[in-house]
Amino acid sequence: MDVIVGEDGLARPAWADGRGAHGEMLREYYDTEWGMPVRDERGLFERLSLEAFQSGLSWATILRKREGFRAAFAGFDPDSVATYDEGDVARLLDDAAIVRNRAKIEATIRNAAATVSLRPDGGLAQLIWSFRPERTPRPRTMAEVPTTSDESRAMAKELKRRGFAFVGPTTAFALMEAVGIVDTHLLGSHRRGSSGVWHPDGTPVAGWSA
């Protein structure tokens, strides 16, 4: 199994074992945040935005710049970001605290407007969590962790229909992992089943709802 037992006696995947240039940051993120339920609009808009920016890059790069992203995008307040214009795009393209990619910046602004437009139909959280599957994967090794699913493909399709951009099936699945909709913690990891949404065996926790 692809888990490493650290000096603290806890088993984690290699990417979160605390080694390397950004090891402590990744381990902290893994231990305290990744895979825990996120059900509020702003929290989901932030994570959707960060996953889109991560496309083609390492997650460590995005996590290291997270505070820069929050400052640049008004704390990921959808109402504020939805008002950004070409002047704001130019400002962000000159902001070294974030990833300066025009397509991703423009997609984030577009996605803020799409998030606001979802409110009469129940909102972003209701839409995102509606794609929770009946079971979650049970990976023993990193090679067994999927990168897409039927649900992530359906989510990506629906988000695009609703006006979102940079939300392919892989990005959608990464979002599902990050916010607890699926649990892809490896079997044997100390975080497996810790979200309260899923049992370690991949079955849903009775009575839990988004």
N, C-alpha and C positions, 0 to 999 in steps of 0.2 A: 504493500500500500504506500502511496506517495505522501505519507505524513512524516514529519520530523518532530521528535520530542525535544523541546527546548530545555534550557537549564532550569526553567520554572516547572518542568514536569508536564507541560501542556503540549498536545500534539497539534501541529498546524501543517498546511501545505508549504512547499518550498518557497513560494513567492511571499509568504508571510512569516518566515522563520526569523526575521530580524537581522539578517545578514545583508551586506552590500551597502551602497551609498545611501539608499533611502530605506534601509531595512526597518529601522525603528518606526518610521512613519507608516509604512505598510502594515507592520504588525499591529500597531495601535488601531489603524483603520479596520483591520480584520477582526481584532478582538472586541471592538466596541461598536462598530457601525455596520459593516458589510453584512447584508442579509437580514438586518432587523427591519421590522415593518415601518414603512413610511406611508402615511395616509392623508397628509395635508397637501393642498394644492401647491403652495410655494415649495415645499420640500420635494415634491415630485417634479415640478418644473425645473428646479435646480439639478436634480439627478438626471433627468432627461437631457438637459443642456450639456452637462458634463460628459455624459456618455457619448453624445454627438461630437463634442470636441475631441474626445479620446480616439475616435476613429482614425486608424493609421498610426497612432502614437502609443506610448506606454502609459499605463494608468498612473505610474509614479509621477510622470510629467504633469498630468492633470491635477493630481492630489497636491503636489508641491505648489501649484499656482492657484489653488482653490480660493484663498482669501483675495487674490487679485481678481479672480472671476466675480466673486461676490461684490467687490467694490465697483467693478466695471459695469455690472448688470443690476445695480440698485438692490443688492441683496436678493436677487432673483424674484423681485416683486413683478408679477406678470403685467399689472396695470401700468407700471412705470416703463418697463421694457417695451411694451407694445407701442409706446409713443416715440420711440427712438426713430430718428430720421437719418438722412445721408450724412449730416454733420456728425452725428453720434457714431456712425459707421467709420468715418474718417478718424475720429478720436480714438476709437477702439483699435483700429489698424495701426495706430502709433503707440499703443499701450503694451510695453514689454512685459507687464505683469500677467498677461494672458497669452493664449495661442492666437497669433494674428493671422487668421485665415478668413478672408472675406466671405466665402460661401457659408462657413459655419457661424460667423457673426450674424449674417443676414438671416440664416435659418433660425437662430435663437430669437431674433426680433419677430420673425413670422410666427414662431411657435408660441411666443407670449400672446400675440393677438389671437391665435387659435385656442389657447388655453382660456382666455377671457370669453371667447364665443361659446365655449362648452358649458358655461355655467347654467344657462336655462335648461340644459338637458341632463343635469346632474353633476357636471363638473369633471375635471381631469381625473381625480381620484377614483370616482365611480367607474369611469371608462377603463382606466388602467387595470384596476383590480377585477374587472369583469372577466379578464382573461386568465385568472388563476385556474390552473388545471386541477383535475381530480386527484392526481398523485404527483409527487415531485421525484426527480431522479435520485438514484442511490449510487453515486459514483465511488468506486474504491480507489481509483487512480485519476490523475489529471487527464489522461487520455480518454477516460470514460465521461468526462464532463462535456455535455453538449454545448454547442454554440448557437443553435436555433431550435425551435420546436414548432409544432402546429399552432400553438397559441401565440408564439412570438410573430409568426408569419401573419396570423390573423390580426394581431394588434397593430403591426406595421401597416397593413393594408387599411385598417380603419382609421388610424391616425393620419395617414396620407389623405384619405377621403375627407377628413375633417380639417384639412388645411395645413398639417404639420409637414416639416421637411427634415431631411437627414435622420430618418427614423426607419431604417431597414430592419429586416428580421434579426440580424445579429445585434444591432444596437438595442432593439426591443428586448431581446433575451437578456442582454447584459443589465438592462434596467430591471427586469424581473428578478434577476439574481440579487442586485444591489438593494432592492427595497422589500425583499422577503416574499415575493409572489411565488417564487420557487426556492428550494433549498438545495444548493449544489455544494454545500460543504462536504468534504470527503468523509466517508464512513471512517470512524476512528479519530476525526478531528474533535477537539474539545468544544467547538462551536456547533457541531451537528445537532439539529433539533432545538437550538437555543432561542429561536425567534418566537416561539409560542404559536406559530402558524402551522408547523408541521412536526409530526413525530419523527424520531430518527429513522424509522422504517419506511418513511416516505408517504405515510397516510396523513390526512388532515386532522388537526386538533378539533375535536367536537365542540361545537358552539362558537368557534372563532369566526368572526366576520369582519370585513373591512369597513 
